[in-house]
C-alpha cells in the first residue's frame, strides 16, 4: 500500500482533488462574470476585503461597493439603493446596533418581508459578527414566542405590521422596526433612525463570523432552528452556478420569502454575483410580472405555488408584460408537479430549474429544462460536491426504480438543530427525511416524506404519486393526499382537490376511476373532498397535518 505523506493531503482531501476543486470554482466564476478584468487597484482592494471578511454578507456587499458603487443593489417598494448606499447604511446600522450593546456571540431575530430592511439587517449583523435568526412571517404569536425562548436572541428586528405578533417574544429584549407605513405606525426605534445616527465609515471584521439559524417549515411539527456557519469559500456557490446559469451584475427578482432557505440561498448567490435584487413586500402575480418587465430581470426565484398563481392569470395579463428578459426561473421549496413544469416552460420558454433540498441538507439535486422536458416531475441530479444515495432500512443502496430513503452530503449541510438532535446519519450522509427513487438515467424522483407513507390494506403508498397523477387531470388545479385511520384497512387514502377554474368540475367517482385506470387499485383514494384552497404555510408548502386532522374527524363522523 502506498504511504500517504502529509504533503499530499489536507484535511483528508488530496491536494490534487483540492486543486481541481479550486480550478472548477475559478472556471465557473469566470464564466458567470464574477471573475472579470479589473484595474490592479480594485483587484488588490477586493482581495484584501475577501481575506478580511470572507464569503459573508458583509464581504459580499463590501466587494460590490468597491466594484460597482453606483450600480443598483436593491429595487423595492420604496425605490432604489446603490451598492455604495447599502455599504454605508449598513456600516452606520452596525455601529448603532453595537451602541445598543449587540456584538459577537449575540443573536438577532429578523422578521421582515422582502425589502431593503431585511437586506440591511442581515448585512449589518454580518459586519458585527452577530448570529441571525430568521423568523417566518406566517408564524403565530405563540410560535414566535416559543422559538425566541428556545433560541434566545438579544434583539428582534421586525416590520411594524408584526408588532403585535412579536410582543410576547420581545419582553426583556431590544426591538427595532425595519419597515412601517401610514397604516402600521412604528412602536420601537426605526432602522432608518439608527442608520441616520450611526457613523458610516468602515468597520473592522469581527473576531468570529456570525452563524445563520433558519427555521424548519413546521409542516409536520413544531418549527426547529437549523444552525449553519457561513461558508469558508465560494465553492458551494460555484456548484450551483454551474447548473443554474445566473450571471453577475444582472437583476434577479426574488419572490420567494427571504427568510426561507430558498430565498436566502439566492440572496447569498446574489451577494456573490453582485446581483441587483428586485423585491416586493407582498406577492402579487401580475405585479411581479410588471416588475420583471420594468427592471428587465433575467432571473426569477419562486416557490411552486407562485408559478401556479402566475399561470392562473388571464392571457391578456400574461401578454401585457414583456418577460422575455428571463433566462432563469428557479423554483424550490415544495414539490414541483410535472404538469406545472411543462406549462411554465410552454409559456416562458425552457428556462425552468427545479432544485430539491431542505433546510437541513441545503440542496441535493437540480433539474434543468432538458430533464424536465423528458422526465417531468424529476428533481434532477446532484451538483458538483454533493453526494446523494438512496438507502433501504438496513442502510444498503437500492437499485434504480426502487424506493429508498434519501441521504445527502455537501459543504452546506446543517450542524444540527439548535435545540439539540439532528437527522439520521449513515456513512457521513445526512437523511433528508424524504424517500425517492432513481431512474435508469440517474435522475432523482422524490416520492414523498418518509413519515407520509400510508399503509392501506398491507400495501405501502406514497401520496406524491397519486397527487402527481390527479394534477394531470384536466379538471384539477391542485390536490393533496393524506392517510386516515380505517378499521378495515389500517389506513385509507383521502384526497383533497381544488377544481381548475373554468373547467367542468369532475365528480369524486370520476377522479377515483381516473386513478384506478392509471395506478394500482390500492392507490385509489377511498374519499375525495373538494375544497376552495389547500392550507399552506408562508413558503407555500401544503400543511398536511391540518388535512390529516380533518380526514380523521370526517372518519369519526362517517363523512
KOLRO-827891 format. One record per residue: residue in three letters; y, z, x negated of N, C-alpha, C in turn. Coordinates in steps of 0.05 Angstrom, whole numbers, plus 5000, padded with zeros to 4 digits. Example, Ala and Ser with C-alpha at 12.3 -4.5 7.8 and 13.67 -1.06 7.14 Angstrom:
! KOLRO-827891
ALA488651564736491051564754493451564736;SER495551424743497951434727500151574742;
END
This chain:
! KOLRO-827891
UNK497650004983500050005000502550004982;UNK504449834989506949814973508550064976;UNK509450174954511150414955513950334966;UNK515050504982517650444994519750604979;UNK521450474964523550604949525850684967;UNK527250884959529550974975531650764977;UNK531950604956533950394956533450174977;UNK530950154986530249945005530550025034;UNK531050275039531250365067533550555070;UNK534850535094537050725101536450825129;UNK536051085132535451195158533051075171;UNK530951005155528550885167528750595173;UNK530950465167531350175172531550035145;UNK530049815142530149675116532949555112;UNK533749535087536349425081536549135090;UNK534248995088534248715097534848695127;UNK533548875143534048875172536948965178;UNK537849155162540649255166542649025161;UNK542148885139543948655132543748435153;UNK541348385163541048175184542548255209;UNK542448515216543848615240546848585237;UNK547948645213550748625209551648335209;UNK549948155198550647875198550647765227;UNK548647855243548647775271551147865285;UNK551948115281554448215294556848055285;UNK557047995260559347845250559447565262;UNK557147435264557047165276557847165305;UNK556847365320557547375349560547435352;UNK561547625337564347695340566147465331;UNK565247305312566847065304566746855326;UNK564346825338564046625359565746685383;UNK565946935390567547005414570447065408;UNK571247035383574047045376575147315367;UNK573347515365574247775355575047765326;UNK573347625310574047575282575347305280;UNK577947305275579447065274581347075250;UNK582346845240584146845217586746995224;UNK587547175206590047325209591347365182;UNK593847445183595247495158593947725142;UNK594047715116592847935100593948205107;UNK596548215114597648475121596348595146;UNK596048425167594848515192591948585187;UNK590448425171587648475165587348755152;UNK589148815133588949065119589549295139;UNK591549265156592149485175589949525195;UNK588749305204586549325223584149465210;UNK583549385185581349515171581749815168;UNK584149895161584750185159584450325185;UNK585350195207585250315233582350355242;UNK580650145237577850165245576350375229;UNK577050405203575750615187576550885198;UNK579050915206580051175215579051255243;UNK579151065261578551125289575851035299;UNK574650835286572050735294572250575320;UNK570050495331570050335356570350505381;UNK572550645382573250825405575550705421;UNK576050805445578450705459580950735443;UNK581250955428583650985411583750765391;UNK581550705377581450505357581950225369;UNK580650165391580849905404583749835412;UNK585050025425587749965434589849975411;UNK589250135390591050125367590849865353;UNK588349765350587949505336589349275352;UNK588949275379590249075395593249085394;UNK594349325391597249345388598249235362;UNK596449245341597149125315596948815317;UNK594848725330594348435330596048285350;UNK596348395374597648245396599448445411;UNK601548545398603148765411604448675437;UNK605248425440606748345463604948215485;UNK602348195479600448085499599948285521;UNK599448185546598948375568596248525564;UNK596248785566593848945564592749005592;UNK594449055611593649135638595449005659;UNK594348865678595748795703594548965725;UNK596249125739595249275761597249265784;UNK596949435804598649425828601549485822;UNK602149595798604949665791606149465772;UNK604649265763605749075744604049045720;UNK605449005697604048945672604949135649;UNK603049215633603649355608602549195585;UNK604049175563603149035539601449235523;UNK600049125502598449295485600249495469;UNK602649405461604449585447605349805466;UNK605849745491606649955510604350155515;UNK601950055518599650235522599350415498;UNK599650305474599350455450601450675448;UNK603950605453606050815451605751015474;UNK605150925498604951115521602651305517;UNK600351215506598051395502598551575478;UNK600051495458600951685438602451915450;UNK604451845467606152045479604452225498;UNK602652105513601052255532599152445516;UNK597952355495596252525479597752765468;UNK600252715458601852945448602553145470;UNK603153045494603853225516601353385524;UNK599053255525596553395532595853605511;UNK596453535486595953735464597853975468;UNK600353915476602254135481601354315504;UNK599654205522598554355544596054515535;UNK595354485509593154645498590554495496;UNK590454235501587954085500587553975472;UNK585053975463584353875437581353835434;UNK580453765410577553715406575853955415;UNK573653885428571954085440572454145469;UNK574854065479575454095507574553845522;UNK574353885548573653655565575853615586;UNK576153355594577953285615576453125636;UNK576553215661575253065682577352855693;UNK576452605697578252395705577152285732;UNK578852295752578152195779580352005788;UNK580051755780582051545785580751295795;UNK582351155810581550885818582150695794;UNK581750435799582250235777585250175775;UNK586550295755589350255750590050355722;UNK592550315714593450385687592950675680;UNK593150855700592851135695590051205684;UNK588051065694585351105683585251025654;UNK586350785648586350685620587850875602;UNK590150965610591851135593590551405589;UNK589251515610587951775607585651755588;UNK584051545589581751515572582651485543;UNK584651315538585551265511586851515499;UNK588451655515589751895505587652115498;UNK585652135515583452335509582052255483;UNK581651995479580351895455582051965430;UNK584651935433586451995410586452295403;UNK585752465423585652755418582852845410;UNK580852675413578052765408576952935430;UNK578152895455577353055478575052915492;UNK573153065503570952955519572052855546;UNK571052625555571952515581569652525600;UNK570052645623568152665645569152495668;UNK567552295676568452115697567352195724;UNK569152255743568452345769568452105789;UNK566452095805566151885825568251925848;UNK569751715854571951745874570851765902;UNK568151725906567051755932565752025937;UNK565852205916564652465919566252635939;UNK564752815952566053015970566953255953;UNK568753405965569853645951567753825940;UNK565653905955563654085945562053965921;UNK561553695922560253565899561953585874;UNK564553525878566353535855566453815843;UNK566654015860566754295851564154365836;UNK561854275846559254335833559154205806;UNK559953955804559853815778561753945758;UNK564254005767566154125749565254405739;UNK564054555757562954815748560854775727;UNK559154575731556954525712557954425685;UNK559954245686560854115661563154275647;UNK564654425662566654605650569054465636;UNK570254255647572554135634574954335636;UNK576754305616579054475616581254375634;UNK581254115641583354005658582153775675;UNK583653705696582953495713585353305716;UNK584853045712586852835717585852685742;UNK587352685763586452555788588752415802;UNK588152215817590252085834591052285856;UNK593552255865594552445885592952445910;UNK591752215917590252195942587752375942;UNK586952465917584552635915585252925912;UNK587852995915588653275911587053475927;UNK586653405953585053585969582253615961;UNK581053395951578253395943577853555918;UNK579753555899579453695874580653975875;UNK581654065898583054315899581254545891;UNK578754565901576954775894576254755864;UNK575654515855574854475827577054545808;UNK579554515817581854555799582554845794;UNK581455025810582155305807581655405779;UNK583755505766583555605739583655395718;UNK584255145726584354925706587054785709;UNK587954665687590354495689589754235704;UNK591654145719591253895734593753725732;UNK593153465730595353265727594753035746;UNK596852905755596652685774597052415759;UNK595152235763595251975749596751765766;UNK596451775792597651565809598451695835;UNK600851635844601751735870603451515884;UNK603751545910605351355925607051515945;UNK608551365962610151505982608351656002;UNK605951556006604151686025602651916013;UNK602551925987601052135973602752265952;UNK604452445959606252575941604652745920;UNK605752755896604452895874604853195878;UNK602753355873603053645875602353775848;UNK602453615826601853715799603453525780;UNK603753605755605253435736604153145735;UNK605952955734605152675733604652585704;UNK602652405700602252295674604752155664;UNK606152015682608651875674610652075663;UNK610852315675612652515664611852615637;UNK609152655634608152745608608752535587;UNK608452275594608952065575611952055568;UNK613652095588616552095582617352325564;UNK615852545565616652785550615452785522;UNK613452615517612052625491613152435470;UNK612852505445613552325423611452105421;UNK612351855416610451635417609651525390;UNK610151685368609251585342606351645338;UNK605151505319602151505316601051785309;UNK598651835319597252085314595252055291;UNK594552285279592252285261589652285276;UNK587652145267584952155281583952445281;UNK582652525303581552795304579152825286;UNK578353065280576053115262573453015274;UNK573253015301570852915314571652745338;UNK570052545343570552365366569452495391;UNK570952475413570052595438567652455449;UNK566252595466563952485480564852365506;UNK563052205517563452095544561252205562;UNK561952315585559952415604560252255630;UNK558152095636558051935660556152065680;UNK556852075705555152195725553251995737;UNK550752085741548851915755549851875784;UNK548851675797549851595824549251795845;UNK547151955842546552155862545352035888;UNK544151795886542951665910540451805918;UNK538951925899536452055906536552355901;UNK538852465893539052755889541952815880;UNK542353065871544953145862545752995837;UNK548252915834549152765810548952945786;UNK548052825763547752965738549452835717;UNK550452995698552052885676550352775654;UNK550852525646549352395624551252375600;UNK550652525579552452535556551752305537;UNK553952195525553551975506555751985485;UNK555051975459557151965438558251685437;UNK560651665425561851395421560051245401;UNK559750985404558150825385559350835357;UNK557650795337558550815309559350535299;UNK558750325314559350055304559749875328;UNK560349625323560649425344558049275350;UNK555849375338553249245342552449235371;UNK552649455387551949435415553649235430;UNK556249225425558049035438557148755432;UNK556448705406555548435398552948355413;UNK551148545417548648485431549248375459;UNK551148505473551748405500553348145499;UNK555248125480556847885479555247635470;UNK552947685459551147465451549947335476;UNK549547485498548247385522550147355545;UNK552447485544554547455565557047345551;UNK557647085555559646945538562547005544;UNK563247265541566147345543567547255517;UNK570147215519571647135496574147315492;UNK574947335467577147515461579747425472;UNK581447615481584147565489584447435516;UNK582247425532582447295558582547505580;UNK583647425604583847615626581147675639;UNK580447925643577948005656578648175681;UNK577748085704578148235729575848435732;UNK576348695729574348895733574649005761;UNK572948915779572949015806571049255810;UNK568949265793567149485794568649745786;UNK568049975798569450215791569350285762;UNK571650345750571750405721570250665715;UNK569950845734568451095728565451055727;UNK564550825737561650765737560850645710;UNK558350675702557550575676557950285673;UNK557750125695558149835693561149765688;UNK562849875704565749835700566549935673;UNK565550165665566350285639565350115616;UNK562949995619561949825598563849595592;UNK564949485614566749255610569549345602;UNK570349585608572749695596572349715566;UNK569949805557569349825529569249555515;UNK567849365528567749095517570548965516;UNK572149015537574848905537576549025515;UNK575949275508577349405486576649265460;UNK574049205456573249065431574348775430;UNK574548645453575548375454578548345455;UNK579948565460582848545465583448395490;UNK581748445511582048305536584348415552;UNK585548245569587448335589585848425613;UNK586248675621584748785644586348735669;UNK585148605689586348565715585048765734;UNK586648955744585649185760587049195787;UNK585549275807586649335833585449595843;UNK587149775855586150035863584050025884;UNK584349835903582349805925581149525925;UNK578649515930577249255931577849125958;UNK578948885955579448705978578448435970;UNK576548315984575348065974577347845970;UNK579047785989580947575985583147645965;UNK583947895966585947985947584947955918;UNK582348005914581247975888581247685879;UNK580547505897580647215891583447125884;UNK585447235899588247165894589047255866;UNK588147505858588847605831587447435809;UNK585047355814583647185794585146925790;UNK585946805813587446545811590146585798;UNK591546795805594246835794594246885764;UNK592347045755592247125726590346945710;UNK589046745724587246565711585046715696;UNK583946915709581847075697579346905691;UNK578246955668575846795660573246955665;UNK573547215672571147375677571747565701;UNK569647605716569747785740567447975738;UNK567948235740565948445737565648585764;UNK563248565776562848655803560148795806;UNK559748925829557149015837556248835860;UNK553648815866552648615884553948605912;UNK554548845923555648845950558448705950;UNK559848715928562448575927562048275929;UNK559948165917559347885919558647815948;UNK557247985962556647945990559147926006;UNK561048106001563448116017565147866011;UNK565147765986566647525980565447285995;UNK562847255996561547026009561747046039;UNK562447286050562847306079565547206088;UNK567347156068570047056075569746776088;UNK571546696106571546426117571946226095;UNK570945986100571145776079574045716071;UNK575945726091578645666083579845876065;UNK578946136068579846346050578646306022;UNK576146226020574946175994576245935980;UNK577045735995578145495983581145525977;UNK582345725989585245765986586045845957;UNK584145965943584746085917583145935895;UNK584545835875583245675854582045875833;UNK579445905835578046085816576445925795;UNK577245675790575845515771576045615742;UNK577845805737578045925711575646095703;UNK574146185723571946365718569746235702;UNK569046355679566746265664564446465665;UNK565046715674563046925675563547085700;UNK561447115716561447315738559147495731;UNK559747735722557747925712557248145733;UNK554748185740554048365762551948565753;UNK552248805763550249015757550749245777;UNK549449465773549849705790547849745811;UNK546549535821544349555840542949285841;UNK540749275856539149035856540748785866;UNK540348565852541648315860539548145874;UNK539748115901537747945915537847655905;UNK535547535903535347265893536947065909;UNK536947095936538546915953541446935947;UNK542447185943545247225938546047085911;UNK544247115891544846985865545146685868;UNK543446555883543546265887546146195902;UNK546746345923549146285939551646305922;UNK551846515905554146545888554446315869;UNK552246225857552446005838553045745852;UNK552045715876552745465891555645455897;UNK556945685900559745695907561545685882;UNK560845835861562645865838561645725813;UNK559245605814558145475791556145665776;UNK554845555756552845705742554145885721;UNK555446095731556946285715556046575719;UNK553746615732552846875740551047005719;UNK551547255713549947405694549247675707;UNK546747735708545747975721544648165700;UNK545848405698544948605679543448825693;UNK541048895683539549115693539749345673;UNK540449575683540549815666540850065683;UNK541650275671542150525685544050695669;UNK545050915681546751095667545451205642;UNK542751245644541351375622540651185599;UNK539750935606538950745585541050545578;UNK543350555590545550355587544550095597;UNK543349925581542449665591539549625581;UNK538149455596535349385589535049085586;UNK536248935604535848645604538248505618;UNK538448245611540548085623539347815631;UNK539947725656539047465665541547285667;UNK541347055654543546855655542946655677;UNK544846465681544546265702541946105701;UNK541046035677538645865676536246015687;UNK535846275680533646435690534046495720;UNK536446545728536946605757536446355774;UNK536846125764536245875779533245845783;UNK531645875762528745825764527246065774;UNK528346305771526946555779528946745792;UNK529946665816531946845830530847125833;UNK532547325828531647595831530847725804;UNK530647555783529847675757532047835745;UNK531148035730533048205714533348095686;UNK531947875680532347745654530747855631;UNK531947845608530547915583532348105567;UNK531048265549532648465533534448325513;UNK536948415510538648315489537748425462;UNK538848315441538148405414538648705411;UNK536748835398537049125393535949295415;UNK534949165436533749315459530849245461;UNK529249445465526349415469525649515497;UNK524149345512523249415538520149395539;UNK518849605548515949595552515249695579;UNK513249585591512249665617509549805613;UNK509350055621507150225615505750325641;UNK503150365639501650485661501850785660;UNK500350915677500451215679499451345653;UNK497751205637496751315612498451225588;UNK500651085593502351005571501550755557;UNK499750595569498950345558500550115570;UNK501149905553502649675563500949525583;UNK502349435604500949285625501248985619;UNK499448825630499448535626501648405644;UNK502448165637504348015655503348005683;UNK505148055702504348045731503548315741;UNK502848505724502048775732504448955733;UNK504449145752506749325755506449565735;UNK508649635722508649865704511250005705;UNK511350245694513850385691515450265668;UNK518150245673519850115653520950315633;UNK520450265607521450435586523150265567;UNK525350385558527450245543528450405519;UNK529150265498530650395477532750205466;UNK535050315458537150165445539150375434;UNK541250285421543150465408544750625428;UNK544750545454546550665473545150855493;UNK542550905490541251085508542551365507;UNK542451505529543951765531542451975515;UNK543852205511542752425495541252625511;UNK541152595537540052795555542152885575;UNK541353005597543153105617544653345605;UNK547253355611548853565600548053845610;UNK546753845634545654105644542854165634;UNK541753995617539054035606537153835619;UNK535053785604533053595614533653305607;UNK531853135614532252845609530252685623;UNK529952435614528052245625525452255608;UNK523152175619520752165603521051985579;UNK519852065557519951905532517151845522;UNK516551595516513951515505514551345480;UNK513551435458513851285432516751215427;UNK518551405433521351355428522851195449;UNK521451105469522650955491523151135515;UNK525451095528526251265550525551135576;UNK524451285595523851185621526351135637;UNK526550895650528850835666528650955694;UNK526251035702525851135729525150915748;UNK524850665738524150445755521350335747;UNK520250175765517750035759518349735762;UNK516849575747517249285749514949135737;UNK515348875734513248705722514548475706;UNK513148355688513948125673512547885683;UNK513947655683512547405690511547285664;UNK510247055666509046935642511046845621;UNK513546815629515746735611517146975598;UNK516147215604517347455593519847555608;UNK520347445631522647545647521847795662;UNK523647985663523248235677524048225706;UNK522348335723523048375752522748665758;UNK524748775771524749065778523749085807;UNK521549225810520349255836521449485852;UNK522649675839523849905853523750155837;UNK524850375849524650635836521850735836;UNK521050875815518350975814517851185835;UNK520051315845519651515866520051395894;UNK520451135896520751005922518050885931;UNK516050895915513450775923512450895949;UNK511750725968510750815994507750765994;UNK506150976000503250956003502550936032;UNK501850706042501350666070498450566074;UNK496850736087494050656091492550636065;UNK493350786044492050776018493050556000;UNK494850386009495950165993498750235983;UNK499350155958501850215946503849985952;UNK506150055962508249855969510849945956;UNK512149755942514849805932516749655950;UNK518749795961520549665981521949415972;UNK522549385946524149165936523048895945;UNK520448865943519148605950519648535980;UNK519448735997519848696026522848636031;UNK524548796017527448756021528348476012;UNK527248385990528048115980527147895999;UNK524747926010523747726029525547726054;UNK526047966066527647976090530447866085;UNK531547906061534247806055534347496055;UNK532047366053531947076054531846976083;UNK531347146102531347056130534146976138;UNK534346746152537046646158538646826177;UNK537347006191538847186209539447456196;UNK538747496171539147766158541247746137;UNK543247926138545247946118544348126095;UNK543248356101542148536081540348736095;UNK538648866079536749056091535849256070;UNK534649476080533549676063530949776076;UNK528949836060526349926070525750196057;UNK524950386074524250656065521550736077;UNK520450956068517951056079518451296097;UNK516851316118516951546136514151656140;UNK513951926143511352046147510051936172;UNK507451886169505851776191503151916192;UNK502352026215499952176217497452016211;UNK497451756219495151596216494951456188;UNK497251376178497251206153498351356129;UNK499151606132500451746110503451696109;UNK504151446106506951356108507051086122;UNK509151026135509650766147512250656136;UNK512450386136514850256126516850226149;UNK519350306143521450286163523650106151;UNK524449896165526549716155529149756171;UNK531349766156533949776169535349516162;UNK536249366182537149086179539949056189;UNK541648926173544348836182544148536188;UNK544848466212544648186221546948016209;UNK546347776200548347596188550247506210;UNK552847536203554947456222554747156229;UNK554847096254554746816263551946706267;UNK549946856258547146766261546046866287;UNK543946736296542546826320541047076313;UNK541547306326540247556318537147536321;UNK535747596300532847606302531847846317;UNK529447836328528248066340526648216319;UNK525948476326524348626308521648496304;UNK520448396326517848266324517948016307;UNK520147866309520447616293520547686263;UNK521947906256522047976228519348086218;UNK517948226234515248316227513448076222;UNK513647886239511947646236512747496211;UNK515247486205516247346180515047486155;UNK514947746155513847896132510747846132;UNK509547856155506647816157505747536147;UNK507547336151506847066143507147026113;UNK508547206099509247166071508147376052;UNK507447616063506347826046503847946059;UNK502648126044500248256054500848416079;UNK498948446097499348576122500348866119;UNK499449006098500249286095503149316086;UNK504449086080507249096073509149036096;UNK507948996120509648946144510749206154;UNK513449226158514649466169513549526196;UNK512949776201512049866228514449876247;UNK516749956236519149976252521449816239;UNK523049686256525349536247527749626264;UNK529849726250532249816264534549646255;UNK536249566274538549406269541049596267;UNK542549576245544849746241547249576234;UNK549649696238552049546232552549526202;UNK551649726187552049736158550149926146;UNK549449886120547750066105549550276092;UNK548550526091550150736077550250686047;UNK552650696035552950636007554650845994;UNK554250875968555951055952558350895941;UNK559851025924562350905915561950665897;UNK559450625886558950395869557350185884;UNK556950215910555650005926552650035928;UNK551450235916548650275919547950385946;UNK545750285958544850395984543750675980;UNK544650865996543751145994541351176012;UNK539051126000536551116016535751386027;UNK536651606015535751866025536851906053;UNK539251786059540351816086538651656106;UNK537751426098535951266116533251406119;UNK532251526097529651656099529751896118;UNK532052036118532352266137532352156165;UNK533851936170533851816197531051726205;UNK529651606186526951506193525151736200;UNK525451956186523752196192524452306219;UNK527052316226527852426252526852246275;UNK526951986270526051796290523051826295;UNK521651876273518751916276518152166292;UNK519652376287519252626301519652596331;UNK521552416338522252386366520852146379;UNK519052016364517551796375519151546380;UNK521351516365523051276369521851036355;
END
